[in-house]
Amino acid sequence: MRKKIEPGLLKIFRFIEILEAVVLLMLVILLELLNTESQIRPTSHYYLNLIGCLLLIGYLSWPWLMRSLKQFYLPIALTIATITPILSNRLYLQIQLEQAPNLLITNAWELIPLLFIPLVIMAWNYNLSFVFLFSMLSGLFDFLLTTAVAVGLHLNMYTILGVIFIRTISLMAVGFLVVQLMDTQREQRHKLTEANLKLSLYANTLEQLAVSRERNRLARELHDTLAHTLSGLAVQLEALNTVLSPKETEAKIMLEHALHTTRSGLMETRRALRALRATQLDDFGLRQALSNLIQNVSERSSLHFTSSLPDAIDSLPPHIEQGVYRIAQESLENVLKHSNATESSLTISFEGHLFRMRIKDNGSGFQIHSAGLNDRMGLTGMHERAAVLGGSLAITSSPENGTEIQLEIPDYDY
């Protein structure tokens, strides 16, 4: 049984029942008016059908029942919509059949429009097996009730069986057509969803390609301007240091500071240029890029590094790969520069559709809310990257207790 109700089904079901209730109310009023003039009694089965419609409208308008009954909510509504017209018509037969036996055939066909409502709703939401089961059970229920009425009147049972059989076959045929139409619609909707997903991935790939090209262009521009300028400035400062007299102590100290600042700026610029290009991610994929990043950090320090990188990370979408790599890169640089750690680890895991990355170290730690520390360590940028990915970044740290950075991305798409 399909547990999820098709979108818009309950709204249409409720609307049809409201229309049916309006028609039945008009019939009751008309029969009451005729009753005052010609002494014709309005048949009670219209009242029963009207009560059933009103109950069903209230049932379909009560969201609490749907939340409580869950997968049984729609079958109960369909049962009410099926049993009510059958019972009301048998009541009508029991009252009128003695005077007009031919009403049996007429009344049996009058059930079809009323039974079409639950039939179409069932065919819309369920499969062909449920449609056939509905048609046969409704026919069997009608046959048993009609038989109980007709036997006492000595009517031809073959006539009863023939009418109900033809009506059951008619319901099956209509139900089959509706199921086929809905299956075709679902298949087209599924193909459209897949096409939209592929188009979205294609657009995202083009966007990532454009971003990558722009990054490379900026890297080239910065390399040819800022990096060359700082490199030239460092050479000139070194040359100036060699020509200064040893007696000019104060000038030499200032020059050493300027030279240190220039070299530090040049080193940071080159690191930023390498990060801006991120060619390893484009060339090798996320898993190998992270492995190379960890190896690079280990070679530049005495850190003992452990990692767990499952193969599945290479199936992540490009925009998630890019964000994860940048956050890992910034985190490891922070470990290298600020933590004074001897051990560190990077672990990636999948829990259903939850992606999780943990980076831990046993370093000196820090006060997370210290003024200016977020900007100095790039923590604000990491939080922003996590938000762009639709995830969250949690940082746990305290002085002398190390630091843990945890990135979580829920409901990611493969």
C-alpha positions as CSV (number, residue, x, y, z in Angstrom):
1,M,0.0,0.0,0.0
2,R,1.3,3.4,-1.0
3,K,1.8,5.2,2.4
4,K,2.2,8.7,0.9
5,I,-1.0,10.3,-0.5
6,E,-0.6,11.9,-4.0
7,P,-0.3,15.7,-4.0
8,G,-3.7,17.4,-4.5
9,L,-5.7,14.2,-4.1
10,L,-7.4,15.0,-0.8
11,K,-8.3,18.5,-2.0
12,I,-10.1,17.1,-5.1
13,F,-11.7,14.3,-3.1
14,R,-13.1,16.9,-0.7
15,F,-14.3,19.1,-3.6
16,I,-16.2,16.3,-5.3
17,E,-17.9,15.3,-2.1
18,I,-19.0,18.9,-1.6
19,L,-20.5,18.9,-5.1
20,E,-22.2,15.6,-4.4
21,A,-23.7,17.0,-1.1
22,V,-25.0,20.1,-2.9
23,V,-26.7,18.0,-5.6
24,L,-28.2,15.7,-3.0
25,L,-29.5,18.7,-0.9
26,M,-31.1,20.1,-4.0
27,L,-32.8,16.8,-4.7
28,V,-34.1,16.5,-1.1
29,I,-35.5,20.1,-1.3
30,L,-37.1,19.4,-4.7
31,L,-38.8,16.2,-3.4
32,E,-40.0,18.0,-0.3
33,L,-41.7,20.6,-2.5
34,L,-43.2,17.9,-4.7
35,N,-44.4,16.1,-1.6
36,T,-46.5,19.1,-0.5
37,E,-48.3,19.2,-3.9
38,S,-48.7,15.6,-5.0
39,Q,-48.2,13.6,-1.8
40,I,-45.0,11.9,-3.2
41,R,-42.8,10.9,-0.3
42,P,-39.1,11.7,-0.8
43,T,-37.0,8.6,-0.7
44,S,-35.0,8.2,2.4
45,H,-31.8,7.0,0.6
46,Y,-31.1,10.5,-0.5
47,Y,-31.0,11.5,3.2
48,L,-28.6,8.7,4.0
49,N,-26.3,9.7,1.0
50,L,-26.4,13.3,2.1
51,I,-25.5,12.4,5.7
52,G,-22.6,10.2,4.4
53,C,-21.3,13.0,2.2
54,L,-21.4,15.5,5.1
55,L,-19.6,13.1,7.4
56,L,-17.0,12.4,4.7
57,I,-16.4,16.1,4.1
58,G,-15.8,16.6,7.8
59,Y,-13.5,13.6,7.9
60,L,-11.4,14.9,4.9
61,S,-11.3,18.4,6.5
62,W,-9.8,17.3,9.8
63,P,-5.9,17.3,9.5
64,W,-5.6,15.7,13.0
65,L,-7.2,12.5,11.7
66,M,-4.7,12.2,8.9
67,R,-1.8,12.7,11.3
68,S,-3.2,10.1,13.7
69,L,-4.4,7.4,11.2
70,K,-1.5,7.8,8.8
71,Q,-1.6,5.1,6.1
72,F,-5.1,4.1,7.1
73,Y,-6.6,7.6,6.6
74,L,-7.4,7.4,2.9
75,P,-8.6,3.7,2.9
76,I,-11.2,4.6,5.7
77,A,-12.4,7.6,3.6
78,L,-12.7,5.3,0.5
79,T,-14.6,2.7,2.5
80,I,-17.1,5.3,3.7
81,A,-17.6,6.7,0.2
82,T,-18.2,3.1,-1.1
83,I,-20.4,1.6,1.6
84,T,-22.7,4.6,2.0
85,P,-24.3,4.6,-1.5
86,I,-24.6,0.8,-1.5
87,L,-26.4,0.8,1.8
88,S,-28.7,3.7,0.8
89,N,-29.7,2.1,-2.5
90,R,-30.5,-1.2,-0.7
91,L,-32.7,0.7,1.7
92,Y,-34.4,2.3,-1.3
93,L,-34.9,-1.1,-2.9
94,Q,-36.4,-2.6,0.3
95,I,-39.0,0.1,0.3
96,Q,-39.9,0.4,-3.4
97,L,-39.2,-3.1,-4.9
98,E,-42.5,-4.6,-4.1
99,Q,-44.4,-2.0,-6.2
100,A,-41.8,-1.9,-9.0
101,P,-39.5,-5.0,-9.4
102,N,-37.9,-3.5,-12.5
103,L,-36.3,-0.8,-10.2
104,L,-33.7,-3.5,-9.3
105,I,-31.9,-3.1,-12.7
106,T,-32.4,0.7,-12.8
107,N,-31.1,1.2,-9.3
108,A,-28.1,-1.0,-9.9
109,W,-26.9,1.2,-12.7
110,E,-27.6,4.4,-10.6
111,L,-24.8,3.2,-8.3
112,I,-22.1,3.6,-11.0
113,P,-21.7,7.5,-10.8
114,L,-21.5,7.2,-7.0
115,L,-19.0,4.4,-7.0
116,F,-16.8,6.1,-9.6
117,I,-15.7,8.7,-7.0
118,P,-13.9,6.3,-4.7
119,L,-12.8,4.2,-7.7
120,V,-11.0,7.1,-9.4
121,I,-9.5,8.2,-6.1
122,M,-8.2,4.7,-5.4
123,A,-6.9,4.3,-8.9
124,W,-5.1,7.6,-8.6
125,N,-3.3,6.7,-5.4
126,Y,-2.9,2.9,-5.5
127,N,-2.1,0.3,-8.1
128,L,-4.2,-2.0,-10.3
129,S,-4.5,-4.8,-7.7
130,F,-6.3,-2.5,-5.3
131,V,-8.6,-1.3,-8.0
132,F,-9.6,-4.9,-8.9
133,L,-10.0,-5.7,-5.2
134,F,-12.2,-2.7,-4.7
135,S,-14.4,-3.5,-7.7
136,M,-14.9,-7.1,-6.6
137,L,-15.5,-6.4,-2.9
138,S,-17.9,-3.6,-3.6
139,G,-19.8,-5.9,-6.1
140,L,-19.8,-8.8,-3.6
141,F,-21.1,-6.5,-0.8
142,D,-23.8,-5.2,-3.1
143,F,-24.8,-8.7,-4.2
144,L,-25.1,-10.0,-0.6
145,L,-27.3,-7.0,0.4
146,T,-29.5,-7.1,-2.7
147,T,-29.9,-10.9,-2.3
148,A,-31.2,-10.4,1.2
149,V,-33.8,-8.1,-0.1
150,A,-34.7,-9.9,-3.3
151,V,-35.0,-13.4,-1.9
152,G,-38.1,-12.5,0.1
153,L,-39.7,-11.0,-3.0
154,H,-38.9,-14.1,-5.1
155,L,-37.0,-12.2,-7.8
156,N,-34.7,-13.7,-10.4
157,M,-31.3,-14.1,-8.9
158,Y,-29.6,-14.4,-12.3
159,T,-30.8,-10.9,-13.1
160,I,-29.3,-9.5,-9.9
161,L,-26.0,-11.3,-10.5
162,G,-25.8,-10.2,-14.2
163,V,-26.3,-6.5,-13.4
164,I,-23.8,-6.5,-10.6
165,F,-21.3,-8.5,-12.7
166,I,-21.5,-6.0,-15.6
167,R,-21.2,-3.1,-13.3
168,T,-18.1,-4.6,-11.6
169,I,-16.5,-5.2,-15.0
170,S,-17.2,-1.6,-15.9
171,L,-15.6,-0.3,-12.7
172,M,-12.5,-2.5,-13.4
173,A,-12.2,-1.1,-17.0
174,V,-12.5,2.5,-15.8
175,G,-10.1,1.8,-12.9
176,F,-7.6,0.2,-15.3
177,L,-7.6,3.3,-17.6
178,V,-7.1,5.7,-14.6
179,V,-4.2,3.5,-13.2
180,Q,-2.5,3.5,-16.7
181,L,-2.9,7.3,-17.0
182,M,-1.5,7.9,-13.5
183,D,1.4,5.5,-14.1
184,T,2.3,7.3,-17.3
185,Q,2.1,10.6,-15.4
186,R,4.3,9.4,-12.6
187,E,6.9,8.1,-15.1
188,Q,6.9,11.4,-16.9
189,R,7.2,13.3,-13.6
190,H,10.1,11.0,-12.6
191,K,11.8,11.6,-15.9
192,L,11.2,15.4,-15.6
193,T,12.7,15.3,-12.1
194,E,15.8,13.4,-13.4
195,A,16.2,15.9,-16.2
196,N,15.9,18.8,-13.8
197,L,18.5,17.2,-11.6
198,K,20.9,16.6,-14.5
199,L,20.3,20.2,-15.7
200,S,21.0,21.5,-12.2
201,L,24.2,19.4,-12.0
202,Y,25.3,20.6,-15.4
203,A,24.6,24.2,-14.5
204,N,26.5,23.7,-11.3
205,T,29.4,22.2,-13.1
206,L,29.5,25.1,-15.5
207,E,29.4,27.5,-12.6
208,Q,32.3,25.7,-10.9
209,L,34.2,25.8,-14.1
210,A,33.7,29.5,-14.4
211,V,34.7,30.0,-10.8
212,S,37.8,27.9,-11.3
213,R,38.8,29.8,-14.4
214,E,38.2,33.1,-12.5
215,R,40.3,31.9,-9.6
216,N,43.2,30.9,-11.9
217,R,43.0,34.4,-13.6
218,L,43.1,36.1,-10.2
219,A,46.0,33.9,-9.2
220,R,47.9,34.8,-12.3
221,E,47.2,38.5,-11.8
222,L,48.2,38.5,-8.1
223,H,51.3,36.4,-8.9
224,D,52.4,38.9,-11.6
225,T,51.7,42.0,-9.5
226,L,51.6,41.5,-5.7
227,A,53.9,38.5,-5.5
228,H,56.5,40.0,-7.8
229,T,56.3,43.4,-6.0
230,L,56.9,41.8,-2.6
231,S,59.6,39.6,-3.9
232,G,61.4,42.6,-5.4
233,L,60.9,44.6,-2.2
234,A,62.5,41.8,-0.2
235,V,65.5,41.8,-2.5
236,Q,65.9,45.5,-2.2
237,L,65.6,45.4,1.6
238,E,68.3,42.7,1.7
239,A,70.5,44.8,-0.5
240,L,70.0,47.8,1.6
241,N,70.9,45.8,4.7
242,T,74.2,44.9,3.3
243,V,75.2,48.6,2.6
244,L,74.2,50.0,5.9
245,S,77.0,50.7,8.4
246,P,77.2,48.4,11.4
247,K,77.0,51.5,13.5
248,E,73.5,52.3,12.4
249,T,71.9,49.8,14.8
250,E,68.5,51.4,15.0
251,A,68.1,51.5,11.2
252,K,69.2,47.9,10.9
253,I,66.6,46.8,13.5
254,M,63.9,48.7,11.6
255,L,65.1,47.2,8.4
256,E,65.1,43.7,9.8
257,H,61.5,44.2,10.9
258,A,60.5,45.5,7.5
259,L,62.3,42.6,5.8
260,H,60.6,40.0,8.1
261,T,57.2,41.6,7.4
262,T,57.8,41.5,3.7
263,R,59.0,37.9,3.7
264,S,56.0,36.9,5.8
265,G,53.6,38.8,3.4
266,L,55.2,37.1,0.4
267,M,54.9,33.7,2.0
268,E,51.2,34.3,2.8
269,T,50.6,35.6,-0.7
270,R,52.1,32.5,-2.2
271,R,50.0,30.3,0.1
272,A,46.9,32.2,-0.9
273,L,47.8,31.8,-4.5
274,R,48.1,28.0,-4.1
275,A,44.8,27.9,-2.3
276,L,43.2,30.1,-4.9
277,R,44.1,27.7,-7.7
278,A,43.3,24.4,-5.9
279,T,44.4,22.5,-8.9
280,Q,44.8,19.3,-6.9
281,L,41.1,19.2,-6.3
282,D,40.4,19.6,-10.0
283,D,43.0,17.1,-11.0
284,F,42.9,14.4,-8.4
285,G,39.5,14.6,-6.7
286,L,38.7,15.4,-3.1
287,R,40.1,12.2,-1.4
288,Q,43.6,12.5,-3.0
289,A,43.6,16.3,-2.6
290,L,43.0,15.9,1.1
291,S,45.7,13.3,1.3
292,N,48.1,15.6,-0.4
293,L,47.1,18.4,1.9
294,I,47.7,16.3,5.0
295,Q,51.1,15.1,3.7
296,N,52.1,18.7,3.0
297,V,51.2,19.8,6.5
298,S,53.0,16.8,8.0
299,E,56.2,17.6,6.0
300,R,56.1,21.2,7.2
301,S,55.9,20.3,10.9
302,S,56.5,17.5,13.4
303,L,52.8,16.7,13.6
304,H,51.8,13.0,13.9
305,F,48.8,13.0,11.6
306,T,46.1,10.3,11.3
307,S,43.2,10.4,8.7
308,S,40.2,8.4,7.6
309,L,39.0,9.2,4.1
310,P,36.4,6.9,2.6
311,D,36.3,6.4,-1.1
312,A,32.7,7.7,-1.2
313,I,33.8,11.3,-0.8
314,D,34.8,11.4,-4.5
315,S,31.1,11.0,-5.4
316,L,30.2,14.3,-3.7
317,P,28.9,17.2,-5.9
318,P,31.6,19.6,-7.1
319,H,30.4,22.6,-5.0
320,I,30.5,20.4,-1.8
321,E,34.0,19.1,-2.7
322,Q,35.2,22.7,-3.1
323,G,33.7,23.8,0.2
324,V,35.0,20.8,2.2
325,Y,38.5,21.2,0.8
326,R,38.6,24.9,1.7
327,I,37.4,24.3,5.2
328,A,39.9,21.5,5.7
329,Q,42.7,23.6,4.2
330,E,42.0,26.5,6.5
331,S,41.7,24.2,9.6
332,L,45.0,22.4,9.0
333,E,46.8,25.8,8.5
334,N,45.4,26.9,11.8
335,V,46.6,23.7,13.4
336,L,50.1,24.2,11.9
337,K,50.4,27.9,12.9
338,H,48.5,28.3,16.1
339,S,47.9,25.1,18.0
340,N,51.5,23.9,19.0
341,A,50.0,20.4,18.7
342,T,51.9,17.2,18.4
343,E,49.0,15.1,17.2
344,S,46.2,15.8,14.8
345,S,43.5,13.9,12.9
346,L,41.1,14.4,10.0
347,T,38.1,12.0,9.8
348,I,35.3,11.9,7.3
349,S,32.2,9.7,7.7
350,F,28.7,9.2,6.3
351,E,25.6,8.5,8.3
352,G,22.8,8.0,5.9
353,H,22.5,11.3,4.1
354,L,24.6,13.1,6.7
355,F,28.2,14.1,5.8
356,R,30.5,14.7,8.7
357,M,34.1,15.9,8.8
358,R,36.1,16.1,12.1
359,I,39.5,17.8,12.6
360,K,41.0,17.4,16.0
361,D,44.4,18.3,17.6
362,N,45.9,18.1,21.1
363,G,47.3,21.6,21.0
364,S,47.1,24.6,23.3
365,G,43.5,25.5,22.3
366,F,42.0,28.9,22.6
367,Q,39.0,30.9,23.9
368,I,36.5,30.7,21.0
369,H,34.9,34.1,21.7
370,S,38.2,36.1,22.1
371,A,38.1,39.4,20.3
372,G,39.6,39.4,16.9
373,L,40.5,35.7,17.0
374,N,37.8,34.6,14.6
375,D,39.1,36.9,11.8
376,R,42.8,36.1,12.6
377,M,42.2,32.3,12.3
378,G,39.7,32.5,9.4
379,L,36.9,30.9,11.5
380,T,34.4,33.4,10.2
381,G,35.2,32.3,6.7
382,M,34.8,28.7,7.5
383,H,31.4,29.3,9.1
384,E,30.3,31.2,6.0
385,R,31.5,28.3,3.7
386,A,29.6,25.8,5.8
387,A,26.4,27.9,5.6
388,V,26.8,28.1,1.8
389,L,26.9,24.3,1.6
390,G,23.7,24.1,3.7
391,G,25.5,22.7,6.7
392,S,26.9,23.8,10.0
393,L,30.3,24.2,11.6
394,A,30.9,23.5,15.3
395,I,34.1,24.5,17.0
396,T,35.0,23.1,20.4
397,S,38.1,24.4,22.1
398,S,39.5,25.7,25.4
399,P,43.0,26.6,26.6
400,E,45.3,23.6,27.0
401,N,42.6,21.2,25.9
402,G,43.1,21.2,22.1
403,T,40.6,22.0,19.4
404,E,37.9,20.1,17.5
405,I,36.3,21.4,14.3
406,Q,33.2,19.5,13.1
407,L,31.5,20.1,9.7
408,E,28.1,18.6,9.1
409,I,26.1,18.7,5.8
410,P,22.7,17.1,6.0
411,D,20.6,16.0,3.0
412,Y,23.5,16.3,0.6
413,D,22.9,15.0,-3.0
414,Y,25.2,12.4,-4.6
